[in-house]
Amino acid sequence: MYTLQALWTQAREKLPITTIVLSNRKYQILIGEYRNVGANPGPTAMQMLDLGNPDIDWVGAANCMGIEAARATTLEALADLTAQSLAQDAPFLIELAI
């Protein structure tokens, strides 16, 4: 969710930046932090780290700011979209579903 502000800046400034969102539908980095401190989060804590209810439409979020975007479900598609994005002089978002 921290990406939204960055997308807005990219759109506003017309920055030629490719953003790749690794869309796993959860705050995996925070789950790792629980493990690092030896915590065993319960169902309520895990629910708070779930970004799949509702699912975030990253392509739609980028599009509503005027940023071209696409979703990839394979590494081959990611490679193709990355090449496409680097050929443009504008922001581009790739949502990689993992």
N, C-alpha and C positions, 0 to 999 in steps of 0.2 A: 504493500500500500504506500510505501514511501516514494515509489516511482511516479505517482501522479503529479507531484510538484515538479519533478524533473522534466516530465513530458510537457507540462505547461510552459516551462522555460524554453525547452527546445522548440516548441511551436512558435512561441512569441518572438524568439530571436532568429528563427529559421536556421537553426544549427544543423549541419550535416552529420548527425549522430545516429548510429544504429543502436537501439536499446534491445537487448534480449532478455525477456522475462522467463525464468525457469519456473514454470507454473506447476507447482506440486500441490496447490490448494491448502497449504499450511505454512505456518511460521517455523520451518524446520530449524533455522538457526537458534531460535529460542528453546525448542525442544532439546537441542544439543547442549544448550547452557544448563538446563535442568540436569542432564546426565553428568555434566562436568562438575557440578557441585554435589552430586550424589542424591539428588532429590528424585522422588518417585511421584510425579504429578497424578492427581486423581482425575476422574472423568470431567469435572467442572473445569479444571485448568486446561485439559486437553481440548475441550470444546471451545475455549476462548482462543486457542491457537489454530483452530480450524478455519480456513478461508474458503471452504466449499459450501457454506450455507449463508447467503447465496453465493454461487460461483461468480467470480469477477470476470467480466468480459473485457479483457485487456485490449483486444482488437477494437471493440466498440469504444472503449475509453479513449484510445489514441485517435480513432476516427473523429470523435466528437470535438477534438481540438484541432482537426485539420491535418493530422499526422497519418500518413499511409501506414498500414499495418497488415500483418497476416499471421496465421497460426500454422505452426509446423508440428507434426507428430512423429517425424523420423529425422535422423541426422542428415539424410540425403536432402530432405526438404529444407532443413535448416541451412545447409550449404548453399542451395539454390537461392533461398531468400536473402542470405547474407551477401552473396554476389550481386543480386539485384539491388539491395539497399546501398551497397558501396558505390554503385554506378550512378546514384542520384545525389543531387546537391540539396538534400532536404532531410529532415528527421524521418526515421523509419523505426517501427516497432515490430519485433518478432516475438510472438508468444510460443515458447517451446513447451508443449505438454509433456510432463514427465511423471 
